[in-house]
Amino acid sequence: MQDELVKLVADRAGITESQASKAVETVMGFLSEQLPEPWGGQIEAALGGDVGGLTDAASGLMGGLFGKG
């Protein structure tokens, strides 16, 4: 998923894939540091290709928001 995001950023921003990769890594690092667990780790896992944990975390959050968790 990270490769797709890098290509998307490069295309939309009109920058090279190398520049886009640095931008994506910077944003990922910022989010993983700033968001509470399990969100920070789940974002890294999702962009690394493991979306199952992110889906589980999102379901838990949504269930908690709506009293179903």
MIDOSE-1310 file (N, C-alpha, C; in nm, 2 decimals, decimal comma, always signed):
residues 69
mqde	+0,08/-0,12/+0,00/+0,00/+0,00/+0,00/+0,09/+0,13/+0,00; +0,20/+0,12/+0,06/+0,29/+0,24/+0,07/+0,34/+0,28/-0,07; +0,37/+0,18/-0,15/+0,41/+0,21/-0,29/+0,30/+0,28/-0,37; +0,18/+0,24/-0,35/+0,07/+0,30/-0,42/+0,05/+0,45/-0,37
lvkl	+0,07/+0,47/-0,24/+0,06/+0,60/-0,18/+0,17/+0,69/-0,23; +0,29/+0,64/-0,24/+0,40/+0,72/-0,29/+0,38/+0,76/-0,44; +0,33/+0,67/-0,52/+0,30/+0,70/-0,66/+0,19/+0,81/-0,67; +0,08/+0,79/-0,58/-0,03/+0,89/-0,58/+0,02/+1,03/-0,54
vadr	+0,11/+1,04/-0,44/+0,16/+1,16/-0,40/+0,25/+1,22/-0,51; +0,33/+1,14/-0,57/+0,42/+1,19/-0,67/+0,34/+1,25/-0,79; +0,23/+1,17/-0,83/+0,15/+1,22/-0,94/+0,07/+1,35/-0,91; +0,01/+1,35/-0,80/-0,07/+1,46/-0,76/+0,01/+1,59/-0,73
agit	+0,12/+1,57/-0,67/+0,20/+1,68/-0,63/+0,30/+1,73/-0,74; +0,32/+1,64/-0,84/+0,41/+1,67/-0,95/+0,55/+1,67/-0,91; +0,59/+1,57/-0,82/+0,72/+1,56/-0,77/+0,77/+1,42/-0,80; +0,90/+1,39/-0,78/+0,96/+1,26/-0,81/+0,91/+1,16/-0,71
esqa	+0,92/+1,03/-0,74/+0,88/+0,93/-0,65/+0,98/+0,93/-0,53; +1,10/+0,97/-0,55/+1,20/+0,98/-0,44/+1,15/+1,08/-0,34; +1,11/+1,20/-0,39/+1,06/+1,31/-0,30/+0,93/+1,26/-0,24; +0,84/+1,20/-0,31/+0,72/+1,16/-0,25/+0,74/+1,05/-0,14
skav	+0,84/+0,96/-0,16/+0,87/+0,86/-0,06/+0,91/+0,93/+0,07; +0,99/+1,03/+0,06/+1,04/+1,10/+0,18/+0,92/+1,17/+0,24; +0,83/+1,23/+0,17/+0,71/+1,29/+0,22/+0,62/+1,19/+0,29; +0,60/+1,08/+0,23/+0,51/+0,97/+0,29/+0,58/+0,92/+0,42
etvm	+0,71/+0,90/+0,42/+0,78/+0,85/+0,54/+0,77/+0,95/+0,65; +0,78/+1,08/+0,62/+0,77/+1,19/+0,72/+0,63/+1,19/+0,78; +0,53/+1,18/+0,70/+0,39/+1,18/+0,75/+0,37/+1,06/+0,83; +0,41/+0,94/+0,79/+0,39/+0,82/+0,86/+0,46/+0,83/+1,00
gfls	+0,58/+0,88/+1,00/+0,65/+0,89/+1,13/+0,58/+0,99/+1,22; +0,53/+1,10/+1,17/+0,46/+1,20/+1,25/+0,33/+1,13/+1,31; +0,26/+1,07/+1,22/+0,13/+1,01/+1,27/+0,16/+0,90/+1,37; +0,26/+0,82/+1,35/+0,28/+0,71/+1,44/+0,33/+0,76/+1,58
eqlp	+0,40/+0,87/+1,58/+0,44/+0,93/+1,71/+0,33/+1,01/+1,78; +0,24/+1,07/+1,70/+0,14/+1,16/+1,76/+0,01/+1,09/+1,80; -0,03/+0,99/+1,73/-0,15/+0,92/+1,75/-0,14/+0,82/+1,87; -0,24/+0,80/+1,95/-0,23/+0,71/+2,06/-0,23/+0,56/+2,00
epwg	-0,18/+0,47/+2,08/-0,18/+0,33/+2,04/-0,33/+0,29/+2,05; -0,38/+0,20/+1,97/-0,30/+0,13/+1,87/-0,29/+0,20/+1,74; -0,34/+0,32/+1,72/-0,35/+0,38/+1,59/-0,22/+0,41/+1,53; -0,12/+0,46/+1,60/+0,01/+0,48/+1,54/+0,07/+0,36/+1,48
gqie	+0,07/+0,25/+1,55/+0,13/+0,12/+1,50/+0,04/+0,06/+1,39; -0,09/+0,08/+1,40/-0,18/+0,03/+1,30/-0,16/+0,10/+1,16; -0,13/+0,23/+1,16/-0,11/+0,30/+1,04/+0,02/+0,25/+0,97; +0,12/+0,23/+1,05/+0,25/+0,18/+1,00/+0,22/+0,04/+0,94
aalg	+0,15/-0,05/+1,01/+0,12/-0,18/+0,96/+0,04/-0,18/+0,84; -0,06/-0,09/+0,83/-0,14/-0,08/+0,71/-0,06/-0,04/+0,59; +0,02/+0,06/+0,60/+0,10/+0,11/+0,49/+0,21/+0,01/+0,45; +0,24/-0,08/+0,55/+0,34/-0,19/+0,52/+0,27/-0,30/+0,45
gdvg	+0,14/-0,30/+0,44/+0,07/-0,41/+0,38/-0,03/-0,49/+0,47; -0,02/-0,47/+0,60/-0,10/-0,55/+0,69/-0,22/-0,46/+0,73; -0,33/-0,47/+0,66/-0,45/-0,39/+0,69/-0,54/-0,45/+0,79; -0,52/-0,58/+0,82/-0,61/-0,65/+0,92/-0,62/-0,58/+1,05
gltd	-0,50/-0,54/+1,11/-0,50/-0,48/+1,24/-0,57/-0,34/+1,23; -0,55/-0,27/+1,13/-0,61/-0,14/+1,12/-0,76/-0,16/+1,11; -0,81/-0,25/+1,04/-0,95/-0,28/+1,03/-1,01/-0,32/+1,17; -0,94/-0,40/+1,24/-0,98/-0,44/+1,37/-0,99/-0,32/+1,47
aasg	-0,88/-0,23/+1,46/-0,88/-0,11/+1,55/-0,99/-0,02/+1,51; -1,02/+0,00/+1,38/-1,12/+0,09/+1,34/-1,26/+0,04/+1,38; -1,28/-0,09/+1,37/-1,40/-0,15/+1,42/-1,42/-0,13/+1,57; -1,32/-0,15/+1,64/-1,33/-0,12/+1,79/-1,36/+0,02/+1,82
lmgg	-1,30/+0,11/+1,75/-1,32/+0,25/+1,78/-1,47/+0,29/+1,74; -1,51/+0,24/+1,63/-1,65/+0,27/+1,58/-1,75/+0,21/+1,68; -1,72/+0,09/+1,72/-1,81/+0,02/+1,82/-1,82/+0,10/+1,95; -1,70/+0,15/+1,99/-1,70/+0,23/+2,11/-1,77/+0,36/+2,10
lfgk	-1,76/+0,42/+1,98/-1,83/+0,55/+1,96/-1,98/+0,53/+1,96; -2,03/+0,42/+1,91/-2,17/+0,39/+1,90/-2,22/+0,30/+2,00; -2,14/+0,28/+2,11/-2,19/+0,19/+2,22/-2,20/+0,05/+2,19; -2,13/+0,00/+2,09/-2,13/-0,14/+2,05/-2,00/-0,22/+2,08
g	-1,91/-0,15/+2,14/-1,78/-0,21/+2,16/-1,75/-0,28/+2,29
